[in-house]
Amino acid sequence: MKVGIDSRAAIWYHGTGIGTYVYQLCRHLHNLAAGNKIRFFWPGDEFRKLNIWQLEVFRSVEKNKDKFWEEVHIPNIIRNEGIDVYHVPQNGIGLPQQKPCPFIATVHDLIPYIMPETVGKGYLKIFIEEMPRILAMVDRVIVPSQGTARDLVQIAGVPSQKITVIYEAAEPIYRPLDKSLALQFVKEKYGINTPYVLYVGGFSPRKNLRLLIQAFHQITRQLPEQYSLVLPGKPAKEFSDLEVLVSTRNLQDKVHFIGFVEVAEMPLIYNGASAFVYPSFYEGFGLPPIEAMACGIPTLVANTAALPEVVGDGALLFSPVNVNQLSELLFMVLTDQNFAQCLAAKGIKQAKKYTWTEAARQTWAVYHQVWEQT
């Protein structure tokens, strides 16, 4: 069996959830299938920046991102090289119109269907136009949670027997580190010299950061010591609304928008935190909570979509519309050291259930199943 994988998202979206998924999946599939043949499709030789494999393993292809690349070049390679199964792991976007072999797509979530107002117009248009064709054309759909599987059945009408759930995982870099060293790093680089609550995951309205800021504001005066709220991420159009909220609550000195953080530095950002909060309205999986839990950080997540399924008993759950509930839970975590330590230990245990090695093994098994059925 020879497998083709559209790996472009590992480069184009490096540092995002989908980018991490494609990067880690390809890396571990390569290790797993050393005696088998895998053809990774890259946008030119840009993969060299990632420095994750021996370069001679790969043959680069041209950097074209247009339809010719997807509609002519890839199908030709699939035919000429005898590829038996072709996998598009970024929601199936970029799947060729022609079908020279069985197709597999990973669909991470159905946000454009469920919360279209939170999605960029360009991506929304592509997703809504392409997803029906993708779901009808592929032989199997891989999803990261039972929650996303249910959404596919109920919203998109995909037969359940066509869906396989394969959980994602935290990258190996996310593990407990020396907290004092992490805090020193955050102090030296960002000028934050207080303990802090952390959120990671972008600034879309879907992420529900207004609730977090409001909950943080409610407990700041009750806490026995001063805390900060740290929000990494690239500046976004939603910043202005959040900055107004921060200003009206007089939190300018306590809420820190620290901008983009390199992936290599994120374990230090996590490890310095006293608590991690993820108030999102909808997630197909939710990597940041797993990363926080893997680092041993007490974690609180909204009780929505796939999040309760993914975190198990390793995190506290709260309603994404109940600011008082989040305030009370966060206050308890920040003021009860024994409780926080117990929660952190549960989080580490839960995060260890997910590994990229296992995700790759299950994905390879899906390739075999689809291949054998054709």
C-alpha positions as CSV (number, residue, x, y, z in Angstrom):
1,M,0.0,0.0,0.0
2,K,1.2,3.5,-0.9
3,V,-0.4,6.5,0.7
4,G,-0.5,10.1,-0.4
5,I,-1.0,12.9,2.2
6,D,-1.6,16.6,1.5
7,S,0.8,18.0,4.1
8,R,0.7,21.6,3.1
9,A,-1.2,22.7,6.2
10,A,1.8,21.7,8.4
11,I,3.6,24.6,6.8
12,W,0.9,27.1,6.0
13,Y,-0.9,26.8,9.4
14,H,2.1,26.0,11.6
15,G,1.3,26.9,15.2
16,T,-2.5,26.5,14.8
17,G,-4.6,23.5,15.8
18,I,-4.9,22.2,12.2
19,G,-1.2,22.9,11.5
20,T,-0.2,21.0,14.6
21,Y,-2.5,18.1,13.7
22,V,-1.0,17.8,10.2
23,Y,2.6,18.3,11.4
24,Q,2.4,15.7,14.1
25,L,0.3,13.2,12.1
26,C,2.8,13.2,9.2
27,R,5.8,13.0,11.5
28,H,4.5,10.0,13.4
29,L,3.1,8.3,10.3
30,H,6.6,8.6,8.8
31,N,8.1,6.9,11.9
32,L,5.4,4.3,12.0
33,A,5.5,3.4,8.3
34,A,9.2,3.3,7.8
35,G,8.9,0.1,5.7
36,N,6.0,1.4,3.7
37,K,5.6,4.1,1.1
38,I,4.2,7.5,1.9
39,R,4.1,10.4,-0.5
40,F,3.9,13.8,1.3
41,F,2.7,16.7,-0.8
42,W,4.4,19.9,0.1
43,P,4.3,23.5,-1.2
44,G,7.8,23.5,-2.6
45,D,10.8,23.0,-0.3
46,E,9.5,25.1,2.5
47,F,9.3,22.0,4.7
48,R,13.0,22.5,5.4
49,K,12.1,25.2,7.9
50,L,10.4,22.6,10.1
51,N,13.6,20.4,10.2
52,I,11.6,17.3,11.4
53,W,12.7,14.6,8.9
54,Q,15.7,13.7,6.8
55,L,15.4,15.7,3.6
56,E,16.2,12.9,1.3
57,V,13.0,11.1,2.4
58,F,10.9,13.7,0.5
59,R,10.6,15.0,-3.0
60,S,9.3,18.5,-3.2
61,V,6.6,19.7,-5.6
62,E,6.0,23.2,-7.0
63,K,4.8,25.9,-4.8
64,N,1.6,26.6,-6.8
65,K,-1.5,27.0,-4.6
66,D,-3.9,27.3,-7.5
67,K,-6.5,24.8,-8.9
68,F,-4.0,23.4,-11.4
69,W,-1.9,22.1,-8.5
70,E,-4.9,20.3,-7.0
71,E,-6.9,19.4,-10.2
72,V,-4.1,18.3,-12.5
73,H,-0.7,17.9,-10.7
74,I,-1.8,15.9,-7.7
75,P,-4.1,13.5,-9.6
76,N,-1.3,12.9,-12.1
77,I,1.1,12.0,-9.4
78,I,-1.4,9.7,-7.7
79,R,-1.8,7.8,-11.0
80,N,1.8,7.8,-12.1
81,E,3.1,6.7,-8.7
82,G,0.4,4.2,-8.0
83,I,-0.8,5.8,-4.8
84,D,-3.5,3.6,-3.3
85,V,-5.1,6.0,-0.8
86,Y,-5.0,9.8,-0.6
87,H,-5.7,11.8,2.6
88,V,-6.5,15.5,2.9
89,P,-6.2,16.3,6.7
90,Q,-7.3,19.9,6.6
91,N,-11.1,19.5,6.5
92,G,-10.8,18.0,3.0
93,I,-10.2,21.5,1.6
94,G,-8.1,21.1,-1.6
95,L,-9.5,17.6,-2.5
96,P,-9.2,17.2,-6.3
97,Q,-12.3,17.0,-8.4
98,Q,-10.9,13.9,-10.1
99,K,-10.8,10.7,-8.0
100,P,-8.0,8.3,-9.2
101,C,-7.9,6.4,-5.9
102,P,-9.9,6.2,-2.6
103,F,-10.0,9.5,-0.7
104,I,-10.0,10.2,3.1
105,A,-10.5,13.6,4.8
106,T,-10.1,14.7,8.4
107,V,-12.9,17.1,9.3
108,H,-12.0,18.9,12.6
109,D,-15.3,20.6,13.2
110,L,-18.4,22.1,11.6
111,I,-17.9,25.7,12.9
112,P,-19.0,27.3,9.6
113,Y,-22.3,25.5,9.9
114,I,-22.8,25.9,13.6
115,M,-21.4,29.4,14.2
116,P,-21.0,31.0,10.8
117,E,-20.9,34.5,12.2
118,T,-17.6,33.7,13.8
119,V,-15.8,32.6,10.6
120,G,-14.1,34.7,8.0
121,K,-16.1,35.3,4.9
122,G,-13.5,33.8,2.6
123,Y,-13.2,30.6,4.6
124,L,-16.9,30.4,5.2
125,K,-17.6,30.6,1.4
126,I,-15.1,27.9,0.6
127,F,-16.3,25.6,3.4
128,I,-20.0,25.9,2.6
129,E,-19.4,25.4,-1.1
130,E,-16.9,22.6,-0.9
131,M,-17.9,20.5,2.2
132,P,-21.0,18.8,0.6
133,R,-18.8,17.6,-2.3
134,I,-16.0,16.5,0.0
135,L,-18.2,14.5,2.3
136,A,-19.9,12.8,-0.6
137,M,-16.7,12.1,-2.4
138,V,-14.5,10.7,0.4
139,D,-14.5,7.0,1.4
140,R,-13.9,7.7,5.0
141,V,-14.1,10.8,7.3
142,I,-11.7,11.0,10.3
143,V,-12.9,13.2,13.2
144,P,-11.2,14.2,16.5
145,S,-14.1,13.5,18.8
146,Q,-17.4,11.8,19.2
147,G,-18.9,15.3,19.3
148,T,-17.8,16.1,15.8
149,A,-19.0,12.7,14.7
150,R,-22.4,13.5,15.9
151,D,-22.4,16.9,14.2
152,L,-21.5,15.2,10.9
153,V,-24.4,12.8,11.2
154,Q,-27.0,15.3,12.4
155,I,-26.0,18.4,10.4
156,A,-24.3,17.0,7.3
157,G,-26.1,13.7,7.0
158,V,-22.9,11.6,6.9
159,P,-23.6,7.9,7.6
160,S,-22.0,6.9,10.9
161,Q,-20.3,3.9,9.4
162,K,-18.3,6.3,7.2
163,I,-16.8,8.1,10.2
164,T,-13.9,7.2,12.4
165,V,-13.0,9.0,15.6
166,I,-9.3,9.4,16.3
167,Y,-8.3,11.7,19.2
168,E,-5.6,14.3,18.9
169,A,-2.9,14.9,21.5
170,A,-0.6,17.4,23.0
171,E,2.8,17.7,21.4
172,P,5.7,16.1,23.5
173,I,7.0,19.6,24.3
174,Y,4.1,20.1,26.6
175,R,5.1,18.7,30.0
176,P,5.7,20.0,33.5
177,L,8.7,22.3,33.8
178,D,10.2,24.2,36.7
179,K,7.6,26.8,37.6
180,S,10.1,29.3,38.9
181,L,12.0,29.3,35.7
182,A,8.9,29.6,33.7
183,L,7.8,32.6,35.7
184,Q,11.2,34.2,35.4
185,F,11.0,33.8,31.6
186,V,7.6,35.5,31.5
187,K,8.8,38.3,33.8
188,E,11.9,39.0,31.7
189,K,10.2,38.8,28.3
190,Y,6.8,40.3,29.0
191,G,7.3,42.3,32.2
192,I,4.7,40.3,34.1
193,N,5.8,39.9,37.7
194,T,2.6,38.5,39.2
195,P,1.1,35.0,39.2
196,Y,-1.3,34.7,36.3
197,V,-4.4,33.1,34.7
198,L,-3.8,31.9,31.1
199,Y,-5.9,31.5,28.0
200,V,-4.6,30.3,24.7
201,G,-6.6,29.8,21.5
202,G,-7.3,32.9,19.4
203,F,-9.7,35.8,19.7
204,S,-12.8,34.8,17.7
205,P,-16.1,35.7,19.3
206,R,-16.6,31.9,19.4
207,K,-13.8,31.7,22.0
208,N,-16.0,33.7,24.5
209,L,-13.2,35.8,26.0
210,R,-15.7,38.4,27.3
211,L,-16.9,35.8,29.9
212,L,-13.3,35.2,31.0
213,I,-12.5,38.8,31.4
214,Q,-15.7,39.5,33.3
215,A,-15.1,36.5,35.6
216,F,-11.5,37.6,36.2
217,H,-12.7,41.1,37.0
218,Q,-15.2,39.7,39.6
219,I,-12.5,38.0,41.6
220,T,-9.5,40.4,41.4
221,R,-10.4,42.3,44.6
222,Q,-11.2,39.1,46.5
223,L,-7.9,37.3,45.8
224,P,-5.3,37.5,48.6
225,E,-2.7,38.5,46.1
226,Q,-2.5,40.3,42.8
227,Y,-3.0,38.2,39.6
228,S,-2.8,38.9,35.9
229,L,-4.7,37.5,33.0
230,V,-2.4,36.6,30.1
231,L,-3.8,36.3,26.6
232,P,-1.2,35.3,23.9
233,G,-2.0,35.5,20.2
234,K,-1.7,37.6,17.1
235,P,-3.7,40.9,17.1
236,A,-7.1,40.4,15.7
237,K,-10.1,42.6,14.7
238,E,-11.8,41.4,17.9
239,F,-9.1,43.2,20.0
240,S,-10.9,46.5,20.0
241,D,-14.0,45.1,21.7
242,L,-12.0,43.2,24.3
243,E,-9.8,46.3,24.9
244,V,-12.9,48.4,25.6
245,L,-14.1,45.7,28.0
246,V,-10.7,45.7,29.8
247,S,-10.7,49.5,29.9
248,T,-14.3,49.8,31.3
249,R,-13.3,47.3,34.1
250,N,-10.1,49.2,34.8
251,L,-8.1,46.1,34.1
252,Q,-5.4,47.7,31.9
253,D,-2.6,46.8,34.3
254,K,-3.9,43.3,34.9
255,V,-4.9,42.0,31.5
256,H,-1.9,41.4,29.1
257,F,-2.2,40.8,25.4
258,I,1.3,39.6,24.8
259,G,1.0,39.0,21.0
260,F,2.3,36.0,19.0
261,V,4.4,33.5,20.9
262,E,6.7,31.0,19.2
263,V,5.6,27.4,19.6
264,A,8.9,26.6,21.3
265,E,8.2,29.1,24.1
266,M,4.6,28.1,24.7
267,P,5.5,25.3,27.3
268,L,7.0,28.1,29.4
269,I,3.9,30.2,29.1
270,Y,1.8,27.3,30.2
271,N,4.0,26.2,33.0
272,G,4.1,29.7,34.5
273,A,0.3,29.8,34.8
274,S,-1.6,29.3,38.1
275,A,-4.7,28.3,36.1
276,F,-5.8,27.8,32.5
277,V,-9.3,28.8,31.4
278,Y,-10.9,27.8,28.0
279,P,-14.4,29.4,27.8
280,S,-15.1,28.5,24.1
281,F,-18.7,28.0,22.9
282,Y,-17.7,25.3,20.4
283,E,-14.7,23.0,19.7
284,G,-14.3,19.9,17.6
285,F,-11.5,18.8,20.0
286,G,-9.7,21.6,21.8
287,L,-5.9,21.2,21.9
288,P,-5.0,24.1,24.3
289,P,-6.8,22.5,27.3
290,I,-4.9,19.2,26.7
291,E,-1.6,21.2,26.4
292,A,-2.3,22.9,29.7
293,M,-3.3,19.7,31.4
294,A,-0.1,18.0,30.0
295,C,1.9,20.8,31.6
296,G,0.2,20.1,35.0
297,I,-1.8,23.4,35.0
298,P,-5.2,23.3,36.8
299,T,-7.6,23.7,33.9
300,L,-11.2,25.0,33.5
301,V,-13.2,24.5,30.3
302,A,-16.7,25.3,29.1
303,N,-19.1,22.4,29.2
304,T,-19.8,22.6,25.5
305,A,-19.4,20.5,22.3
306,A,-16.5,18.1,22.5
307,L,-14.7,19.7,25.5
308,P,-16.2,17.6,28.3
309,E,-15.6,14.4,26.3
310,V,-11.9,15.4,25.7
311,V,-11.0,16.6,29.2
312,G,-12.8,13.9,31.2
313,D,-12.3,14.5,34.9
314,G,-9.0,16.2,34.2
315,A,-10.6,19.7,34.2
316,L,-13.4,21.7,35.9
317,L,-16.5,22.4,33.7
318,F,-18.5,25.5,33.7
319,S,-21.4,27.0,31.7
320,P,-20.1,29.4,28.9
321,V,-22.9,31.8,29.8
322,N,-22.6,31.8,33.6
323,V,-20.0,34.3,34.7
324,N,-20.7,33.7,38.4
325,Q,-20.0,30.0,38.1
326,L,-16.7,30.6,36.3
327,S,-15.7,33.2,38.9
328,E,-16.4,30.8,41.8
329,L,-14.5,27.9,40.3
330,L,-11.5,30.1,39.3
331,F,-11.4,31.7,42.8
332,M,-11.4,28.2,44.3
333,V,-8.5,27.0,42.1
334,L,-6.4,30.1,42.9
335,T,-7.0,30.1,46.6
336,D,-7.1,26.4,47.5
337,Q,-3.6,24.9,46.8
338,N,-4.6,21.3,47.7
339,F,-7.6,21.5,45.4
340,A,-5.5,23.0,42.6
341,Q,-2.8,20.3,42.9
342,C,-5.3,17.5,42.9
343,L,-6.9,19.0,39.7
344,A,-3.5,19.4,38.1
345,A,-2.7,15.7,38.8
346,K,-6.0,14.6,37.2
347,G,-5.2,16.7,34.2
348,I,-1.8,15.2,33.7
349,K,-3.3,11.7,33.9
350,Q,-6.1,12.6,31.4
351,A,-3.7,14.2,28.9
352,K,-1.5,11.0,28.9
353,K,-4.4,9.1,27.4
354,Y,-3.8,10.9,24.1
355,T,-0.6,10.4,22.1
356,W,0.4,11.1,18.5
357,T,1.9,7.7,18.2
358,E,-1.5,6.1,18.8
359,A,-3.3,8.7,16.6
360,A,-0.9,7.7,13.7
361,R,-1.4,4.0,14.4
362,Q,-5.1,4.4,14.2
363,T,-4.9,6.5,11.1
364,W,-2.7,4.0,9.4
365,A,-5.3,1.3,10.2
366,V,-7.9,3.4,8.5
367,Y,-5.8,3.7,5.4
368,H,-5.6,-0.1,5.3
369,Q,-9.3,-0.6,5.9
370,V,-10.2,1.8,3.0
371,W,-7.6,0.2,0.7
372,E,-8.8,-3.3,1.4
373,Q,-12.4,-2.3,0.8
374,T,-11.7,-1.1,-2.8
